[in-house]
């Protein structure tokens, strides 16, 4: 990747700006980051090296644009036209523009923009649910060829599945906040956003943990040099149909502890076998019931991204369906939340067999009541 900062400095406009890294770095050298000015790299896309070639080359990757400001900042209106001219001229490069000001986008376009330029990706930041609901509808309504969304710093759990379902958002990135005053990022938020991306087949990158990271109820203080490495090590980024989730390490719950948790759940503990279910099991036998369970698991749960995930298991109609809801084996989200089996991976034979075993343990308990 390359970075092009045509101007430097910005104005804070939303909660994600509170601990802005640009302000933090500038303060460290006695500089006021709220003062916006052109940089010496303003014309970087057109600058050439000693051999007469462009300094920015296509094989260097995407050109991340205005990373120490905002490309759609109103103070920069007088400079932006020349930047569009350079982006137009360098159509061999792909420019990646991240903005918190997506609502200004249409006011800032060149006359020949049309339905978008192939060499420009526009990425809207959404650090919380309010910003997601304000900005993503705007992002989806605009004439843009390539759209992305980034949730960094991630300040709370957000639900953007209805926006992802449009098929217009090509990638989602999330990460925690760095710096001495960093606000916490909970791994559960990351996993939930990832699950939404899996259900809509949108690539997802878990970029960094941030300085204060919550996992399994514990708070970790992670040095800056390890924040991206720890996120990468988790293997929780997701790219459809690549098998990447197989790299996620997890541990299945201890059976007794699992059933104690299930019994404490008001929702899970309300499920019981009916007399009709019990009669059906007596007629078919437990071996046949287990075979049914394996068939349902294979067809409804085992895929990387099961069809209609979250709604694929009926509430009644077969004792296995009842057991699946009682044991939180009804969808891939529940499998991850209760059994630690990551979403986004094809269930192997051992995992499918484990689920069937859990269902049969519950059924046997019900039969003994």
C-alpha positions in Angstrom: 0.0 0.0 0.0 1.0 3.7 -0.5 -0.1 6.7 1.5 -0.9 10.1 -0.1 -1.6 13.0 2.3 -2.4 16.1 0.2 -3.2 18.1 3.3 -2.8 17.6 7.0 -5.0 18.5 10.0 -8.7 18.0 10.7 -11.7 19.0 12.8 -13.3 16.5 15.2 -17.0 15.8 14.4 -18.0 12.5 16.2 -17.2 10.2 19.1 -14.6 8.3 17.1 -12.6 11.5 16.8 -12.2 11.9 20.6 -8.7 10.3 20.8 -7.7 10.9 17.2 -4.2 9.6 16.5 -3.4 12.6 14.3 -4.1 15.0 17.2 -2.2 12.7 19.6 0.9 12.6 17.3 0.8 16.3 16.5 0.5 17.2 20.2 3.7 15.2 20.8 5.6 17.6 18.6 3.9 20.8 19.7 1.7 21.0 16.6 -2.0 21.9 16.4 -3.8 19.2 14.4 -6.9 21.4 14.0 -5.0 23.7 11.7 -5.4 22.4 8.1 -2.7 23.0 5.5 -1.5 21.6 2.3 1.5 19.2 2.5 4.7 18.9 0.5 3.2 15.6 -0.9 0.2 17.4 -2.4 1.2 16.4 -6.0 2.6 13.0 -5.0 0.6 11.0 -7.6 2.4 13.0 -10.4 5.9 13.1 -8.8 8.6 11.2 -10.6 11.8 9.5 -9.5 15.3 10.0 -10.8 14.6 7.6 -13.6 11.6 9.5 -14.8 9.1 7.0 -13.6 6.2 7.8 -11.2 7.0 7.4 -7.5 3.6 5.8 -6.9 3.4 2.6 -8.9 0.5 0.2 -9.4 2.4 -2.7 -8.0 2.8 -0.8 -4.7 -0.9 -1.5 -4.0 -3.8 0.8 -3.1 -3.1 4.5 -2.5 -4.7 5.4 0.9 -5.7 9.0 0.5 -5.8 11.7 3.2 -4.9 9.6 6.2 -4.0 12.6 8.4 -7.2 14.5 7.5 -10.5 13.9 5.7 -10.7 14.2 1.9 -14.2 15.8 2.2 -13.3 18.3 4.8 -14.9 21.6 3.9 -11.7 23.6 4.6 -10.1 21.6 1.7 -12.8 22.5 -0.9 -10.4 24.8 -2.8 -7.7 22.1 -3.1 -9.8 19.0 -3.9 -10.4 19.7 -7.5 -6.7 19.4 -8.3 -6.7 16.1 -6.4 -9.5 14.8 -8.5 -7.5 15.8 -11.6 -4.5 13.8 -10.4 -6.7 10.8 -9.6 -8.3 11.0 -13.0 -4.8 11.2 -14.7 -3.5 8.3 -12.7 -6.2 5.8 -13.6 -3.5 3.1 -13.3 -3.6 3.5 -9.5 -6.5 2.6 -7.1 -7.2 5.3 -4.6 -8.8 4.4 -1.2 -10.6 7.3 0.5 -11.8 6.9 4.1 -14.2 9.5 5.4 -16.3 10.5 8.3 -18.1 13.1 6.1 -19.9 10.9 3.6 -22.8 13.4 3.6 -20.6 15.9 1.8 -19.6 13.5 -0.9 -22.0 14.7 -3.6 -21.0 18.4 -3.0 -17.3 17.5 -3.7 -17.4 15.6 -6.9 -15.8 16.4 -10.3 -18.2 17.1 -13.2 -17.3 13.9 -15.0 -17.8 11.5 -12.0 -20.9 9.9 -13.5 -21.8 6.7 -11.7 -18.3 6.5 -10.2 -14.7 5.9 -11.1 -13.3 2.4 -11.3 -10.1 3.4 -9.6 -11.7 4.9 -6.4 -12.9 3.1 -3.3 -14.9 5.2 -0.8 -14.9 3.9 2.8 -17.3 5.3 5.4 -16.2 5.1 9.1 -18.9 4.1 11.6 -17.7 3.8 15.1 -21.1 3.1 16.7 -24.7 2.3 15.9 -25.7 5.9 15.5 -23.0 6.7 13.0 -23.7 3.5 11.1 -27.4 4.4 10.8 -26.6 7.9 9.8 -23.8 7.3 7.3 -24.4 3.9 5.7 -27.7 4.8 4.1 -26.0 7.8 2.5 -23.0 5.6 1.3 -25.4 3.2 -0.3 -27.4 5.9 -2.1 -24.4 7.5 -3.8 -22.9 6.9 -7.2 -19.8 4.9 -6.2 -18.3 1.9 -7.9 -16.5 0.6 -4.8 -17.8 1.0 -1.3 -16.4 -0.2 2.0 -17.1 0.4 5.7 -14.6 0.6 8.6 -15.6 0.5 12.3 -12.5 1.9 14.0 -12.3 2.7 16.8 -15.1 0.2 17.5 -17.0 1.7 20.5 -19.9 -0.6 20.8 -21.6 -3.6 19.2 -23.3 -2.6 16.0 -25.7 -4.2 13.6 -25.3 -3.4 9.9 -26.6 -6.6 8.4 -29.4 -4.8 6.6 -26.9 -2.6 4.9 -24.6 -5.5 4.1 -27.5 -7.4 2.5 -27.6 -4.7 -0.2 -24.6 -6.4 -1.8 -23.1 -2.9 -2.3 -20.5 -2.9 0.5 -17.4 -4.8 -0.6 -15.5 -5.0 2.6 -15.8 -4.4 6.3 -12.9 -3.6 8.7 -13.0 -3.2 12.4 -10.5 -2.5 15.2 -10.0 -1.1 18.7 -8.6 2.2 19.8 -4.9 2.9 20.5 -3.3 5.5 22.8 -3.2 6.2 26.5 -6.8 7.1 26.7 -8.1 4.3 24.5 -11.7 3.2 25.1 -12.2 -0.6 25.4 -13.0 -2.9 22.5 -14.9 -6.1 23.3 -14.1 -9.2 21.3 -17.8 -10.1 21.4 -18.5 -7.0 19.3 -15.9 -8.1 16.8 -17.3 -11.6 16.5 -20.9 -10.4 16.1 -19.8 -8.0 13.3 -17.9 -10.8 11.7 -21.0 -13.1 11.8 -23.0 -10.5 10.0 -20.4 -10.3 7.3 -20.3 -14.1 7.0 -24.1 -14.3 6.6 -24.0 -11.7 3.8 -20.7 -13.1 2.2 -18.9 -9.8 2.8 -15.1 -10.0 3.4 -14.1 -8.9 6.9 -10.8 -7.7 8.4 -10.2 -7.6 12.2 -7.4 -5.1 11.9 -6.2 -4.5 15.5 -7.3 -5.2 19.1 -6.7 -1.7 20.4 -4.9 -0.9 23.6 -7.8 -2.0 25.9 -9.2 -5.3 24.8 -11.9 -7.3 26.5 -12.1 -11.1 25.9 -14.1 -13.6 27.9 -14.8 -10.9 30.4 -11.2 -10.2 31.1 -9.5 -6.8 30.3 -6.2 -6.9 28.5 -3.8 -3.9 28.1 -2.0 -4.5 24.8 1.1 -2.6 23.7 0.8 -0.8 20.4 3.4 -3.0 18.7 1.3 -6.1 19.4 -2.2 -4.8 18.6 -2.2 -5.7 14.9 -0.2 -8.9 15.5 -2.7 -10.1 18.1 -5.7 -9.4 15.8 -3.9 -11.3 12.9 -3.0 -14.2 15.2 -6.7 -14.6 16.2 -7.5 -15.6 12.5 -10.8 -13.8 12.9 -10.6 -12.0 9.6 -12.9 -13.6 7.1 -12.7 -14.0 3.3 -15.4 -16.1 1.7 -14.7 -19.5 0.3 -11.0 -19.5 1.4 -11.2 -21.8 4.4 -9.5 -19.1 6.5 -11.7 -19.9 9.6 -10.0 -23.3 9.9 -7.0 -21.5 11.4 -9.1 -20.3 14.4 -8.1 -22.1 17.6 -10.9 -22.9 20.0 -11.8 -25.3 22.8 -15.1 -27.0 23.1 -16.9 -26.4 26.4 -16.8 -29.0 29.2 -20.1 -30.9 28.9 -21.3 -30.5 32.5 -20.5 -26.8 32.5 -22.3 -26.4 29.2 -25.5 -28.0 30.5 -25.4 -25.9 33.7 -25.2 -22.8 31.5 -28.1 -24.0 29.4 -30.2 -24.7 32.5 -29.6 -21.1 33.7 -30.9 -19.7 30.4 -34.6 -18.8 30.6 -34.9 -19.3 26.8 -33.0 -22.6 26.5 -34.5 -24.2 29.6 -38.1 -23.7 28.3 -37.6 -26.4 25.7 -38.8 -29.9 26.5 -39.8 -33.0 24.6 -43.5 -33.5 24.2 -45.1 -36.9 24.7 -45.5 -37.1 20.9 -41.7 -36.6 20.6 -41.0 -39.3 23.2 -43.3 -41.8 21.5 -41.6 -41.0 18.2 -38.2 -41.7 19.7 -39.4 -44.9 21.3 -40.7 -46.0 17.9 -37.5 -45.1 15.9 -34.8 -45.8 18.5 -32.0 -43.6 19.6 -29.6 -44.8 16.8 -32.1 -43.6 14.2 -32.7 -40.4 16.0 -28.9 -39.8 16.1 -28.8 -40.5 12.4 -31.5 -37.9 11.8 -29.4 -35.4 13.9 -26.3 -36.0 11.7 -28.4 -35.5 8.6 -29.9 -32.2 9.9 -26.5 -31.0 11.0 -24.9 -31.8 7.7 -27.6 -30.2 5.6 -28.5 -27.2 7.7 -25.5 -26.3 9.8 -22.2 -27.6 8.3 -21.7 -25.2 5.5 -19.4 -22.2 5.8 -22.4 -19.9 5.3 -25.6 -21.9 5.8 -28.7 -20.8 3.9 -31.0 -18.7 6.0 -28.6 -19.0 9.0 -30.4 -18.1 12.2 -33.7 -19.3 10.9 -32.9 -22.7 9.5 -34.1 -24.8 12.4 -37.8 -25.1 13.0 -39.1 -24.7 16.5 -41.0 -28.0 16.4 -41.7 -30.9 14.1 -38.9 -33.3 15.2 -37.3 -34.0 18.6 -34.0 -33.1 17.1 -35.2 -29.6 16.3 -36.3 -29.1 19.9 -33.0 -30.4 21.2 -31.1 -28.0 18.9 -32.8 -25.0 20.4 -32.5 -26.4 23.9 -28.7 -27.0 23.4 -28.0 -23.8 21.4 -27.1 -25.9 18.3 -29.7 -24.3 16.1 -27.6 -21.9 14.0 -23.9 -21.0 13.5 -24.2 -17.9 15.7 -25.4 -20.0 18.7 -22.7 -22.6 18.0 -20.1 -20.0 18.3 -21.6 -18.2 21.3 -22.3 -21.4 23.3 -19.9 -24.0 22.0 -17.0 -21.9 20.7 -17.2 -23.4 17.2 -16.3 -20.4 15.0 -18.7 -19.2 12.4 -17.4 -19.2 8.8 -15.8 -22.6 8.8 -17.1 -25.9 7.3 -17.9 -28.2 10.1 -15.7 -31.3 10.0 -16.8 -34.8 11.0 -15.6 -34.4 14.5 -17.5 -31.2 15.0 -20.7 -32.6 13.5 -20.4 -35.7 15.7 -19.9 -33.5 18.8 -23.1 -31.6 18.1 -25.0 -34.9 17.6 -23.6 -36.2 20.9 -24.7 -33.1 22.8 -28.2 -33.4 21.3 -28.5 -37.0 22.3 -27.3 -36.3 25.9 -30.1 -33.7 26.2 -32.7 -36.1 24.7 -31.7 -38.9 27.1 -32.1 -36.5 30.0 -35.5 -35.6 28.8 -36.5 -39.2 28.5 -35.5 -39.9 32.1 -37.7 -37.2 33.5 
